Amino acid sequence: MKYSRFFLSFILFFFLCEILALSAVVWTFYESLQNALTQEQFVSDHRARDLTLALAKSSEQRLQNEGYVELEKMFGRYVEQSKNDPEEFYIQKISLYSSDATLLVSTDTIYTPDELKKRKPDETLLHSTFFKKGIRMKKWQWSEPENGENPILNSKRDPKVRSGFEWVLSYLPLAKSNTVRLTAPLYKPGTLDVTGLVILVYERGNLGLLFENQWKLVEWMVFNYILFAFVVSLILTGAFVAYTMLVAKDSSVTPKESSGLPLFEKKTVEPKESNLEPVLDLTEEKTAVVDTKSETGNEVEILSGEALVSAVPSDSHQTPIRDAIFLG
């Protein structure tokens, strides 16, 4: 019974420590993944801002037919080169719009002067908040990326995770919003008049590689935390056993004393004897004596008071008796 109790205490301590260890692993993994995604977002957005501002600056001098051809080639070259980026910073699309939201150059279309004449302003883009904010930006002002507020960006690429762990993405909004876009306005040389807007659509970094590295970190943490929890449970069990043995030793009863003790014992409380007789008993005894003498009255001679006084010899040296009480 004693050893089974110690074994159950070890199982209890072990499960308690393991639950705490796994909770720490989950929370640490979540915080680490959030920080890694935030850093990846920060780095990717800065790269996109620098590239967008550089494209806008180089496009200000090429707003004519020959310049549109050069811009189309340059935009396409940036898109192709991003496919070989080691961090998988993918540029999906680069577009140049006029101030009235007319598409001038894009990597999705082929530029021709005749095609350009047929194009009309995009009313949806023209009245969108995203386009208005880009047109009204100050010179060299950084634009904020848009992630998912516009239907254009609904084709988000989810990072590749291990099978069975897709549910993790629901707790990571930054991973779900991996495809974003930035803007940079074009100005007339020497003025602050806006003549166009460059829109860059890109994907933030290699989230698949980021997730793979995080899973390796989780495996290492799970192994170490489980081992640490096992050691802690052994220490707690040892402390519990030592405390139990110490308490049992202090409060133990010897077998000789405990073997002769009955389960139940009845005791009777007796009153303490006293030498003093109660007053009630003396009264009853006195009454009995008086009754006995009254029954034998013929044998006892009752003297009168005068005879009793006269029978006492007079002595001048003695105090005269003034009164006497007959006690029977």
N, C-alpha and C positions, 0 to 999 in steps of 0.2 A: 504493500500500500504506500509505503514511504517513497520507494523508488518510482512508482508510477506517478506519484504527485510531482516529483522532480522532473520526470520526463514530460509531463503535460505542461509544466511551467516553462521548460525549454522550448516546446512547440509554440506556446503562446508568445514568448519573447521573440522567437524567430520570425513568426508571421508579422508581429507588430513592427519589428525593425525592417523587414523586407518591404512592407507597405510604405513606410516612411522613406525608404531608399528609392523605391520606384517612383513615388510622388516627386521626390527631389530631381530624379532623372527627367521626368516628363516636363516639370517646370523649367529646369535648366535648358533642356532642348528647345522648348518654345521660346524662351528669352534669347537664346543664342541664334535661333533661326530668324527671329524678328530683327535682331541687330544686324545679322548678315544681309538680310533683304534690304534693310534701310541703307546700309553702306553701299550695296550694289545699285540701289536706286540713285543714291547721291552721285556716285561715280559716273553712271551712265547718263544721267541728266546733264552733268557738267560737260561731258564729251559732246552730247547733242547740242548744247547751247553754243559751245565754241564752233562747232561745225556749221550750225545754222547762221550764226553771225558772219562767219567767213564767206559762206555762199551768198548771203545777202549783199555783202560789201563788194564781192566780185561781180555780182549781177547788175549793179547800178550803172555800169558803163556799157552794158550789152543789151539794152532794151531796143533792139532793132532786128531786122530779119537775119542778118549774118550772126548777130550775137545770140539769137535764140538757138541757132544750130549748135554753136559752141556750148551753150548752157545745157542743151540736151545731152551732148556727149559727156560733159563733165558730170552731170547728175547720174547718168548711167554708169560711169566709171566708179563713182563713190559707192553705188549700190552693189556692184560686182565685187569690189574690194572688201566690203564689209562681210561678205560670206566667208572669207578666210580669216576673220578676226579670231584670235585665240580665246577671247572672252565671250565670243558669240554676240557681240554688239551688232545686231543686224539692222540695216537700214532697209526698210520695205519700200518706201516711196518718197520722192522729192518732187515737189510741185511749186511752180511760180505762177501767182495770180496777179492780175492788175488790181487797181484800187476799187473797181466795181465788181470784183469777184469773177472776172473772165479768166479762164485757164489759158496761160501763155505757153508754158513748157511743163512737161511732166514725164516721169520715167515710165508711165503706163501707156502713153500715146506717142505717136510719131509726128514730129512737127513738119508741117508744110505751110507755106504762105496762104494757099487757098483754104486749107483746113482752118487756119486761124481766123480768116474772115468770116467763116460760117459759125464760129462759136459765139455763144451768148452768155451773159452773166448767170452764174449759179445763184438763183434766188434763195435757196435754202441756206447756202453758205454765207451769202451776203447779209442775211438777217440773223445769223447765229451769233451768240455772245462770243464765241471763240474768235471769229473773224473780226468782230468789232474791237475786241481787246487788242488784237494784233495790229490793226491799222492805227489805233490810237496810242500805241506805245511810244515812249520817248526814245531818242537816239541812244543807242548802246544799253538800253534797258533789257534786263533778263526777263524772258517770258517764263510763265509757269506751265508745266506740262499738263495736258489734259488726258485723263485715263478713264475712258469708258462712258463719258457723259454724252457722247455723240454716236449715232448709229454707225458711223464710218469705222469706229474702232471696236465693233462687236466681235471681230475675229481674233479674240485673245488666245495666245498660245499658253496652255497649261504646261508647267514643267513636268518632266518625266520623273515619276516616283516609283518605288517598288510596289509590286502588286499587293493589294490589300490595304495600302496606306493612302489611297486617294482622298479619304475623308479628311486628311490633314489640311488639304488645300482650302477647305471651307473656313478654317480658322486663320487663314493667311490672306488678307485682302490684297497685299502688295504682290503676291504671286499670281492672283487672279487678274490683276491689272498690269500685265507685263508689257502690253503694247500701248504706247503713248505717242503723242505728237507735240511738236513745238513750232513756234512761228518767229519770224524776224522780218521787220518791215524794210522796204527799200526807200531811199530818199534821193531827191535830185541833188546833184553835186553842188555843194555850197549853200544849200537851203535845208529847211526842215519839212518840205512838202513830201508826203508819202506817195510813191508811184506804184508800189506793188507790195506783195507779201510772199515770203518763202515759207512753205509748210513742210516740215520733216516728220515722217512717221517712222518710228524705230521700235526695236525691242530691247528691253533693259537686260543686258548681260546674259550669261549662261546660268540660268536657274537650275537646269538639270544637273550640271556639275556641282552647283552649290548644294543641292539637296543630297547628292551622293556623298559629298564630304561630311555633311551634317549627320547622315546615317552612320557613317564610320565612327564619328564622335559619340553617337548614342550607344553603339555596341561596346565601345571601350568604357563608357560611363556605367552601363548596366553591369558589366562584369565586375568592375571595381567596387561599385556601390553594394552589390549583392555580397561580395566577399567581406566588405567592411561590416555589413549588417549581420552576417553570420558570426563574426568575431565579437561584435557587441552583444549579441544574444547569448553567446557562451559566457561572457563576463557577467552579464546580468543574472544568468542562471547560477553561476558559481557564488555570486553574492547572496542570492536568495537561499541557496543550500546552506551556506555558512551561517546566515542569520537564523534560519530555522533550527539548525543543530544547536546554536548557542542558546536560543530561547528554550528549547526542549531540555537542555542540560540544567539550566537554572531552575526550572519549574517541575523537574521530574520527582517522583515518589519512589522510594525503594520497594522492591518486590515483596520483602518481608512484611512491611507495614500495609501494603495495599492488598495482600492476599487475604488477610483476616478481616478486612472491613466489610460489613454487610451492606447491601444495597439500601435498606431502610432500617432505622433504629428508633425505638420508642422509649421515651424518658418520661418519668412521673415526678412532678415537683411536690415534695412534702413540706408542710409548715414547720417552722422551727419551734422546739419546745421551750416553754418559759416557766420559771419557778413561781411566778406571781399567779395567784389564783384569781379568777375574775370575780368582780364584785357580786355578780349574780349568784355565784355558787355560795359565797359567804352568807348572803341574805337567806338563801334557801336553807342552809345548815342551821342558822340561828333560829329560823322559824320552826325547824324540826325539833330543836332542843326545847323550845318553849312549849311546843305541843306535847312532848314526852313528859315534861315535869307537871304539866297541867293534868295529865292522865293519872299521875301518882301523887295527887295532892293530899291524900290522906296520910301519907308518910312524911310529908314536909310540914314543919311548923312555921307558920307565918307570924312574925312578931310585929307588934305595932311600933309606931314611931316613938312614942313616949318611953316604952320599955327599952327600946334600943338606945336612947339617949341616957337613960338613967343607969343602964348597965355599964356604961363606960366610966371608970374611976376618974374622979376629978383630980386634976393636977394643975397647980398654979403655974408650973413651968411649961406646960404644953398649951398649944393654941387650941382654944375650944372649937369644937366642930359645930358649925352653924347649920350645916345641911348634909344630908347623905342620900345617895342614890343607890337603890337596890338593883343590882345587875342580874339577880337570880343566881 
